[in-house]
Amino acid sequence: MNLELLTKLQGLCRDEAAFEEVKQIITSEVQHLDQEITQAYFQVEQQKALFRVVTRLREPIDLETIFHSTAVEVRQLLQADRVGMFRFYPESGWDDGEFVSEDVDSEFVSAMAQKVHDHCFGEQFAIHYQQGRIQSVADIYSYGLSECHIQILSQFQIRANLVVPLLQSQKLWGLLCIHQCRAPRKWQTTEIEFVTQIANHLGVALKHAELTANLRAEVLERLQAQQAVQSLNLGLHRTIVELQAVNKELEAFCYSVSHDLRAPLRSIDGFSQALLEDYFNLLDTTGQDYLRRIRGATHRMGQLIDDLLNLSRVTRSDINLELVDLSLLASNICHELQQSQPDREVEFVIQSQLLVEGDKHLLRVVLTNLLNNAWKFTSKHPQAKIEFGTIMSDTDIPIYFVKDDGAGFDMAYANKLFGPFQRLHGVNEFPGNGIGLATVQRIVHRHGGRVWAQAAVEQGATFYFTLLAEEAGDESEQQDNSSS
């Protein structure tokens, strides 16, 4: 207290005992006022520090800068020897981690990047810190800490510490650590409250960092997806250009086949016919047979050219979608087949009301080829049965089928069925050029479906087809179900 003021008070107070009492009262009051002033100053500085932390959170500053600036301010305000942010390693069970930021007095060692392992923390204490526990230790040697804990703290020269959890979305991310290294220190309530507020704001920074990282990852993923789409579109454009070029080449080839190849065939056929007509008597039986074979081969070649051109038209023609009655198409085709050989005994079983959206002309080609095959391969049986119907797949996609009880085939050769000009029977057994099933497959594929078959030698064959796209994973299962 001011000496001059005391002298004046002593002059006014004649009683020495009364004077001493007044002096003690005034001294006590002054000390209390000094404490309040100090406390008020500390609170003002706290609010300033908190304001700066909140301000940084609103700025586009990285987490490392926020941590370091906060550590510097908190250490200066608390007059601590070290302030650090400790982070647990992900997936370590809160037993391992390291300091990722700090501000430390130059007299003491840095704790940065030093790996810390505490096998007790994750099992015993992590859950409590995640629920908001705060540890305030005035002296590590008299607080009752375990030996292993004291050993970990002492390697950083810690004598007293204040530890507050850092939470990221309610999950324990790390710890805000305040260290006193020179001597023990009793942490004041205002100091603990201040550090807790700082930790809460740092938790907001951690949440922002998490959201920013997720946003960047999402943006990167979208950019990669966009680039992939652009690349796919570019590849698709190139494919379209290539397909257009291939189609032009195919058209040129078809033109060549239909004009350039037919001309020499017509010449061969014409001259061989002239030989048979004009020089028939000059040829012996063998020569006449050779000429007939030449004419037969030219006719077969002409038919192959026609079949090849038809297959090409199927691939290149536009698809005109409309509602098609497959039952009616099948009935008409079966009626024509029966009319072609009225003496044959064949039972036709056609399921009614099979309606589908597709190209009527192309679907008629599909049924014509499949039913013609069934008619042809039952021709050696005195009585036969041909069926057309549908079953449902496990994904509710209609599976259409044409079934017969004719010659069938060995499934070991089923992979050859849909190749152009592939045959499983000799021409002397059953006529044909082997182009029909290739045509069926291309038409079915153009409708988004697929076609397959099941058969056994002399036990008939069943051809299945769909006209809608199926899940890739269900195809084999549907094929098994349709064949059972």
C-alpha positions as CSV (number, residue, x, y, z in Angstrom):
1,M,0.0,0.0,0.0
2,N,1.1,3.6,-0.6
3,L,3.3,4.8,2.3
4,E,2.0,8.4,2.2
5,L,-1.5,7.1,2.4
6,L,-0.7,5.0,5.5
7,T,0.9,8.0,7.2
8,K,-2.3,10.1,6.8
9,L,-4.4,7.2,8.0
10,Q,-2.2,6.8,11.1
11,G,-2.5,10.5,11.9
12,L,-6.3,10.2,11.8
13,C,-6.4,7.1,13.9
14,R,-5.0,7.8,17.5
15,D,-5.6,4.2,18.6
16,E,-2.6,2.1,17.4
17,A,-4.6,-1.2,17.6
18,A,-7.5,0.4,15.6
19,F,-5.0,1.6,13.1
20,E,-3.5,-1.9,12.5
21,E,-7.0,-3.3,12.1
22,V,-7.9,-0.7,9.5
23,K,-4.6,-1.3,7.8
24,Q,-5.2,-5.1,7.5
25,I,-8.7,-4.6,6.2
26,I,-7.6,-2.2,3.6
27,T,-4.6,-4.4,2.6
28,S,-6.9,-7.4,2.3
29,E,-9.3,-5.4,0.1
30,V,-6.5,-4.1,-2.1
31,Q,-5.2,-7.6,-2.5
32,H,-8.7,-8.8,-3.5
33,L,-9.0,-6.0,-5.9
34,D,-5.6,-6.9,-7.4
35,Q,-6.7,-10.5,-7.9
36,E,-9.9,-9.4,-9.5
37,I,-8.0,-7.1,-11.8
38,T,-5.6,-9.9,-12.7
39,Q,-8.5,-12.2,-13.2
40,A,-10.3,-9.7,-15.4
41,Y,-7.1,-9.1,-17.4
42,F,-6.8,-12.9,-17.9
43,Q,-10.4,-13.2,-19.0
44,V,-10.0,-10.4,-21.5
45,E,-6.9,-12.1,-22.9
46,Q,-8.8,-15.3,-23.0
47,Q,-11.6,-13.8,-25.0
48,K,-9.1,-12.2,-27.4
49,A,-7.4,-15.6,-27.9
50,L,-10.7,-17.3,-28.4
51,F,-11.8,-14.6,-30.9
52,R,-8.6,-15.1,-32.9
53,V,-9.1,-18.9,-32.9
54,V,-12.7,-18.4,-34.1
55,T,-11.6,-15.9,-36.7
56,R,-9.0,-18.3,-38.1
57,L,-11.7,-21.0,-38.4
58,R,-13.6,-18.7,-40.7
59,E,-10.6,-18.2,-43.0
60,P,-9.3,-20.7,-45.6
61,I,-6.4,-21.7,-43.4
62,D,-5.0,-25.2,-43.2
63,L,-5.3,-27.2,-40.0
64,E,-1.5,-27.2,-39.4
65,T,-1.5,-23.4,-39.3
66,I,-4.5,-23.2,-37.0
67,F,-2.8,-25.7,-34.6
68,H,0.5,-23.9,-34.5
69,S,-1.0,-20.4,-34.1
70,T,-3.3,-21.6,-31.3
71,A,-0.4,-23.4,-29.5
72,V,1.7,-20.2,-29.5
73,E,-1.2,-18.0,-28.1
74,V,-2.2,-20.5,-25.5
75,R,1.4,-21.0,-24.2
76,Q,1.9,-17.3,-24.0
77,L,-1.4,-16.7,-22.2
78,L,-0.9,-19.5,-19.7
79,Q,2.8,-19.0,-19.3
80,A,3.3,-22.8,-19.9
81,D,6.4,-24.5,-21.0
82,R,4.8,-26.5,-23.8
83,V,1.4,-26.6,-25.6
84,G,1.0,-29.4,-28.1
85,M,-1.6,-31.2,-30.2
86,F,-1.3,-35.0,-30.0
87,R,-3.0,-37.2,-32.6
88,F,-3.8,-40.9,-32.3
89,Y,-3.0,-43.0,-35.3
90,P,-6.2,-44.2,-37.0
91,E,-7.0,-47.9,-36.4
92,S,-4.4,-48.0,-33.5
93,G,-7.1,-48.4,-30.8
94,W,-5.9,-45.1,-29.2
95,D,-2.7,-46.8,-28.0
96,D,-0.4,-45.1,-30.4
97,G,0.1,-41.6,-31.8
98,E,2.4,-38.6,-32.0
99,F,2.5,-34.8,-31.5
100,V,1.6,-33.0,-34.8
101,S,1.9,-29.4,-33.6
102,E,3.5,-27.6,-30.6
103,D,5.0,-24.5,-29.2
104,V,7.7,-25.1,-26.6
105,D,10.1,-23.1,-24.5
106,S,13.6,-23.4,-26.0
107,E,15.0,-24.8,-22.8
108,F,13.0,-28.0,-23.3
109,V,13.1,-30.7,-26.0
110,S,10.6,-30.8,-28.8
111,A,7.9,-33.5,-28.7
112,M,7.2,-33.3,-32.4
113,A,7.0,-36.5,-34.5
114,Q,8.1,-38.6,-31.5
115,K,6.0,-41.8,-31.6
116,V,4.2,-42.6,-28.3
117,H,2.9,-46.0,-27.3
118,D,0.7,-46.4,-24.3
119,H,-0.9,-49.9,-24.2
120,C,-3.2,-48.9,-21.3
121,F,-4.7,-45.8,-22.7
122,G,-7.0,-47.3,-25.4
123,E,-8.3,-50.0,-23.1
124,Q,-8.8,-48.0,-19.9
125,F,-9.0,-44.3,-20.6
126,A,-10.0,-43.6,-24.3
127,I,-13.7,-44.0,-23.7
128,H,-13.6,-41.5,-20.8
129,Y,-11.8,-38.9,-22.8
130,Q,-14.3,-39.4,-25.7
131,Q,-17.0,-38.6,-23.2
132,G,-15.2,-35.3,-22.2
133,R,-12.8,-36.2,-19.4
134,I,-10.2,-33.6,-18.5
135,Q,-7.0,-34.5,-16.7
136,S,-5.4,-31.9,-14.5
137,V,-2.2,-33.0,-12.8
138,A,-0.2,-30.6,-10.5
139,D,2.7,-33.0,-10.1
140,I,3.1,-36.3,-12.0
141,Y,5.1,-37.8,-9.2
142,S,2.5,-37.3,-6.5
143,Y,-0.7,-37.7,-8.5
144,G,-0.9,-41.5,-8.3
145,L,-0.1,-42.1,-12.0
146,S,1.2,-45.6,-13.1
147,E,4.9,-46.1,-13.6
148,C,4.5,-46.5,-17.4
149,H,2.5,-43.3,-17.6
150,I,5.1,-41.4,-15.6
151,Q,7.8,-42.8,-17.8
152,I,6.0,-41.6,-21.0
153,L,5.5,-38.1,-19.5
154,S,9.1,-37.8,-18.1
155,Q,10.7,-38.4,-21.5
156,F,9.2,-35.0,-22.5
157,Q,10.5,-33.4,-19.2
158,I,6.9,-32.9,-18.0
159,R,6.3,-32.1,-14.3
160,A,2.7,-30.9,-14.5
161,N,0.1,-31.3,-17.3
162,L,-3.4,-30.4,-18.3
163,V,-5.0,-32.7,-20.9
164,V,-8.2,-32.0,-22.8
165,P,-9.7,-34.2,-25.5
166,L,-9.9,-33.1,-29.2
167,L,-13.0,-34.6,-30.7
168,Q,-13.8,-34.9,-34.4
169,S,-17.5,-35.6,-35.0
170,Q,-17.8,-37.0,-31.4
171,K,-14.8,-39.3,-32.0
172,L,-11.6,-39.0,-30.0
173,W,-9.1,-37.6,-32.6
174,G,-6.4,-36.6,-30.2
175,L,-5.4,-34.5,-27.1
176,L,-4.7,-30.9,-26.4
177,C,-1.7,-31.0,-23.9
178,I,-0.5,-28.1,-21.7
179,H,2.9,-29.0,-20.0
180,Q,4.7,-27.4,-17.2
181,C,8.3,-28.7,-17.2
182,R,10.2,-26.4,-14.7
183,A,8.2,-27.2,-11.6
184,P,4.8,-28.5,-10.3
185,R,1.8,-26.3,-11.1
186,K,-1.7,-26.2,-9.7
187,W,-4.1,-25.5,-12.6
188,Q,-6.7,-22.9,-12.0
189,T,-10.4,-23.4,-12.8
190,T,-10.4,-20.5,-15.2
191,E,-7.4,-22.0,-17.0
192,I,-9.1,-25.4,-17.3
193,E,-12.3,-23.7,-18.6
194,F,-10.2,-21.7,-21.1
195,V,-8.3,-24.7,-22.5
196,T,-11.6,-26.6,-22.7
197,Q,-13.1,-23.8,-24.9
198,I,-10.0,-23.8,-27.1
199,A,-10.3,-27.6,-27.5
200,N,-14.0,-27.3,-28.5
201,H,-13.1,-24.7,-31.2
202,L,-10.2,-26.9,-32.4
203,G,-12.8,-29.7,-32.7
204,V,-14.8,-27.5,-35.0
205,A,-11.6,-27.0,-37.1
206,L,-11.2,-30.8,-37.2
207,K,-14.8,-31.2,-38.3
208,H,-14.2,-28.6,-41.0
209,A,-11.0,-30.4,-42.1
210,E,-12.9,-33.7,-42.3
211,L,-15.7,-32.1,-44.4
212,T,-13.2,-30.4,-46.6
213,A,-11.3,-33.6,-47.2
214,N,-14.5,-35.5,-47.9
215,L,-15.6,-32.7,-50.3
216,R,-12.2,-32.7,-52.1
217,A,-12.4,-36.5,-52.4
218,E,-15.9,-36.2,-53.8
219,V,-14.9,-33.5,-56.2
220,L,-11.9,-35.5,-57.3
221,E,-14.1,-38.6,-57.7
222,R,-16.6,-36.6,-59.8
223,L,-13.7,-35.1,-61.9
224,Q,-12.3,-38.6,-62.5
225,A,-15.8,-39.9,-63.3
226,Q,-16.3,-36.9,-65.7
227,Q,-12.9,-37.6,-67.3
228,A,-13.8,-41.3,-67.6
229,V,-17.1,-40.4,-69.3
230,Q,-15.3,-38.0,-71.6
231,S,-12.8,-40.7,-72.4
232,L,-15.6,-43.2,-72.9
233,N,-17.5,-40.8,-75.1
234,L,-14.3,-40.2,-77.1
235,G,-13.8,-43.9,-77.4
236,L,-17.4,-44.4,-78.3
237,H,-17.1,-41.7,-81.0
238,R,-14.1,-43.4,-82.4
239,T,-15.9,-46.7,-82.3
240,I,-18.8,-45.2,-84.2
241,V,-16.5,-43.7,-86.8
242,E,-14.8,-47.1,-87.1
243,L,-18.1,-48.9,-87.4
244,Q,-19.2,-46.5,-90.0
245,A,-16.1,-47.2,-91.9
246,V,-16.6,-51.0,-91.5
247,N,-20.2,-50.7,-92.6
248,K,-19.0,-48.8,-95.7
249,E,-16.5,-51.6,-96.4
250,L,-19.2,-54.2,-95.7
251,E,-21.6,-52.4,-98.2
252,A,-18.8,-52.4,-100.7
253,F,-18.1,-56.0,-100.1
254,C,-21.8,-56.9,-100.4
255,Y,-21.9,-55.0,-103.7
256,S,-18.9,-56.9,-104.9
257,V,-20.4,-60.2,-103.8
258,S,-23.8,-59.4,-105.4
259,H,-22.4,-58.1,-108.7
260,D,-18.7,-59.1,-109.2
261,L,-19.0,-62.7,-108.0
262,R,-22.4,-63.4,-109.6
263,A,-21.1,-62.5,-113.0
264,P,-18.5,-65.3,-113.2
265,L,-21.0,-67.7,-111.6
266,R,-23.6,-66.9,-114.2
267,S,-20.9,-67.5,-116.9
268,I,-20.0,-70.9,-115.4
269,D,-23.6,-71.9,-115.1
270,G,-24.4,-70.6,-118.6
271,F,-21.5,-72.3,-120.4
272,S,-22.1,-75.5,-118.5
273,Q,-25.7,-75.4,-119.5
274,A,-24.7,-74.7,-123.2
275,L,-22.3,-77.7,-123.1
276,L,-25.1,-79.9,-121.8
277,E,-27.5,-78.7,-124.5
278,D,-25.2,-78.4,-127.5
279,Y,-22.6,-81.1,-126.8
280,F,-24.5,-83.6,-124.8
281,N,-24.1,-86.4,-127.3
282,L,-20.3,-85.8,-127.6
283,L,-19.8,-86.3,-123.9
284,D,-19.7,-89.7,-122.2
285,T,-21.6,-90.4,-119.0
286,T,-18.7,-89.2,-116.8
287,G,-18.4,-85.9,-118.6
288,Q,-22.2,-85.3,-118.4
289,D,-22.0,-86.0,-114.6
290,Y,-19.1,-83.5,-114.2
291,L,-21.1,-80.8,-115.9
292,R,-24.2,-81.5,-113.7
293,R,-21.9,-81.3,-110.7
294,I,-20.5,-78.0,-111.9
295,R,-24.0,-76.6,-112.3
296,G,-25.1,-77.9,-108.9
297,A,-22.0,-76.3,-107.3
298,T,-22.7,-72.9,-109.0
299,H,-26.3,-73.0,-107.8
300,R,-25.1,-73.8,-104.3
301,M,-22.6,-71.0,-104.5
302,G,-25.3,-68.6,-105.6
303,Q,-27.5,-69.7,-102.6
304,L,-24.5,-69.1,-100.2
305,I,-24.1,-65.6,-101.6
306,D,-27.8,-65.0,-101.1
307,D,-27.6,-66.2,-97.5
308,L,-24.5,-64.1,-96.8
309,L,-26.2,-61.0,-98.2
310,N,-29.3,-61.7,-96.1
311,L,-27.1,-62.0,-93.0
312,S,-25.5,-58.7,-93.8
313,R,-28.9,-57.0,-94.3
314,V,-30.0,-58.3,-90.9
315,T,-26.9,-56.7,-89.3
316,R,-27.3,-53.4,-91.1
317,S,-31.0,-52.9,-91.3
318,D,-32.9,-50.4,-89.0
319,I,-35.1,-51.8,-86.2
320,N,-38.7,-50.6,-86.2
321,L,-40.2,-51.4,-82.8
322,E,-43.9,-52.3,-82.6
323,L,-46.1,-54.7,-80.7
324,V,-45.7,-58.1,-82.3
325,D,-47.9,-61.2,-81.7
326,L,-45.4,-64.0,-81.8
327,S,-48.1,-66.6,-81.4
328,L,-49.7,-65.4,-84.6
329,L,-46.4,-65.4,-86.5
330,A,-45.6,-68.9,-85.3
331,S,-49.1,-70.2,-86.3
332,N,-48.8,-68.8,-89.8
333,I,-45.3,-70.3,-90.2
334,C,-46.4,-73.7,-89.0
335,H,-49.4,-73.6,-91.3
336,E,-47.1,-72.9,-94.3
337,L,-44.8,-75.8,-93.2
338,Q,-47.8,-78.2,-93.0
339,Q,-49.0,-77.0,-96.4
340,S,-45.6,-77.7,-97.9
341,Q,-45.7,-81.4,-96.8
342,P,-49.3,-82.2,-96.0
343,D,-48.6,-85.9,-95.7
344,R,-46.3,-85.5,-92.6
345,E,-47.8,-86.1,-89.2
346,V,-46.6,-83.2,-87.0
347,E,-48.4,-81.9,-83.9
348,F,-47.9,-78.2,-83.4
349,V,-48.3,-76.7,-79.8
350,I,-48.3,-72.9,-79.8
351,Q,-48.8,-70.9,-76.7
352,S,-51.3,-68.1,-77.2
353,Q,-51.1,-64.3,-76.6
354,L,-47.3,-64.1,-76.7
355,L,-46.9,-60.3,-77.3
356,V,-43.6,-58.6,-77.4
357,E,-42.2,-55.2,-78.6
358,G,-39.8,-55.7,-81.5
359,D,-39.2,-55.6,-85.2
360,K,-42.0,-57.7,-86.8
361,H,-40.0,-58.5,-89.9
362,L,-36.9,-59.5,-88.1
363,L,-38.8,-61.5,-85.5
364,R,-40.6,-63.4,-88.2
365,V,-37.1,-64.3,-89.6
366,V,-36.2,-65.7,-86.2
367,L,-39.3,-67.9,-85.8
368,T,-39.1,-69.0,-89.5
369,N,-35.5,-70.2,-89.0
370,L,-36.2,-71.9,-85.7
371,L,-39.4,-73.6,-86.8
372,N,-37.9,-74.6,-90.1
373,N,-35.1,-76.2,-88.2
374,A,-37.5,-78.1,-86.0
375,W,-39.5,-79.2,-89.1
376,K,-36.4,-80.3,-90.9
377,F,-34.8,-82.2,-88.0
378,T,-38.0,-84.1,-87.3
379,S,-38.5,-85.1,-90.9
380,K,-37.1,-88.7,-90.3
381,H,-39.6,-89.4,-87.6
382,P,-43.0,-90.8,-88.7
383,Q,-44.7,-88.7,-86.0
384,A,-43.3,-85.4,-84.5
385,K,-44.2,-82.7,-82.1
386,I,-43.1,-79.1,-82.3
387,E,-43.8,-76.5,-79.5
388,F,-43.5,-72.8,-79.2
389,G,-44.0,-71.0,-75.9
390,T,-42.4,-69.1,-73.0
391,I,-41.2,-69.6,-69.5
392,M,-40.2,-66.9,-67.0
393,S,-36.7,-66.3,-65.7
394,D,-35.8,-65.6,-62.1
395,T,-35.8,-61.9,-63.0
396,D,-39.2,-62.1,-64.6
397,I,-37.8,-61.8,-68.1
398,P,-39.7,-63.9,-70.7
399,I,-37.7,-66.8,-72.2
400,Y,-39.2,-68.0,-75.5
401,F,-38.5,-71.4,-76.8
402,V,-38.9,-73.7,-79.9
403,K,-38.9,-77.4,-78.9
404,D,-38.9,-80.5,-81.1
405,D,-38.5,-84.2,-80.6
406,G,-36.3,-84.8,-83.7
407,A,-32.7,-85.7,-84.4
408,G,-31.1,-83.4,-81.7
409,F,-27.4,-83.0,-81.5
410,D,-24.4,-83.6,-79.3
411,M,-24.0,-80.7,-76.8
412,A,-20.2,-81.1,-77.1
413,Y,-20.5,-79.2,-80.4
414,A,-23.0,-76.6,-79.2
415,N,-20.4,-73.8,-79.5
416,K,-20.6,-74.2,-83.3
417,L,-24.3,-73.7,-83.5
418,F,-24.5,-70.0,-84.2
419,G,-21.4,-69.6,-86.4
420,P,-22.1,-68.8,-90.1
421,F,-22.0,-71.9,-92.3
422,Q,-21.4,-74.2,-89.3
423,R,-23.3,-77.5,-89.5
424,L,-23.6,-80.4,-87.0
425,H,-25.2,-82.7,-89.6
426,G,-24.1,-83.6,-93.1
427,V,-25.8,-82.1,-96.2
428,N,-26.8,-85.7,-97.2
429,E,-28.6,-86.1,-93.9
430,F,-30.4,-82.7,-93.7
431,P,-30.2,-79.9,-96.3
432,G,-29.2,-76.4,-95.5
433,N,-26.3,-73.9,-95.6
434,G,-25.8,-73.3,-91.9
435,I,-26.7,-69.7,-92.0
436,G,-30.1,-69.7,-90.3
437,L,-29.0,-69.9,-86.6
438,A,-26.3,-67.2,-87.2
439,T,-29.1,-65.0,-88.5
440,V,-31.2,-65.8,-85.5
441,Q,-28.4,-64.9,-83.1
442,R,-27.8,-61.5,-84.7
443,I,-31.4,-60.6,-84.7
444,V,-31.8,-61.6,-81.0
445,H,-28.7,-59.6,-80.1
446,R,-30.0,-56.5,-81.9
447,H,-33.1,-56.7,-79.7
448,G,-30.9,-56.8,-76.6
449,G,-31.4,-60.5,-75.8
450,R,-29.5,-63.8,-76.2
451,V,-30.0,-67.3,-77.6
452,W,-28.9,-70.7,-76.6
453,A,-29.9,-74.4,-77.0
454,Q,-30.2,-77.7,-75.1
455,A,-30.3,-81.0,-76.9
456,A,-29.5,-84.7,-76.9
457,V,-28.9,-87.0,-79.9
458,E,-32.2,-88.4,-81.1
459,Q,-34.0,-86.8,-78.2
460,G,-34.8,-83.5,-79.8
461,A,-33.6,-80.0,-79.3
462,T,-34.9,-76.8,-77.6
463,F,-33.8,-73.4,-78.7
464,Y,-34.3,-70.6,-76.1
465,F,-34.1,-66.8,-76.7
466,T,-34.8,-63.6,-74.9
467,L,-35.6,-60.2,-76.3
468,L,-34.6,-58.1,-73.2
469,A,-31.3,-57.5,-71.6
470,E,-30.6,-59.7,-68.5
471,E,-28.3,-59.2,-65.5
472,A,-25.0,-60.7,-66.4
473,G,-24.8,-62.6,-63.1
474,D,-28.1,-64.3,-63.7
475,E,-27.5,-65.7,-67.2
476,S,-26.0,-69.0,-66.3
477,E,-28.6,-69.6,-63.6
478,Q,-31.4,-68.8,-66.0
479,Q,-29.9,-71.1,-68.6
480,D,-29.8,-73.9,-66.0
481,N,-33.4,-73.2,-65.0
482,S,-34.6,-73.1,-68.6
483,S,-33.0,-76.4,-69.4
484,S,-34.3,-78.3,-66.4
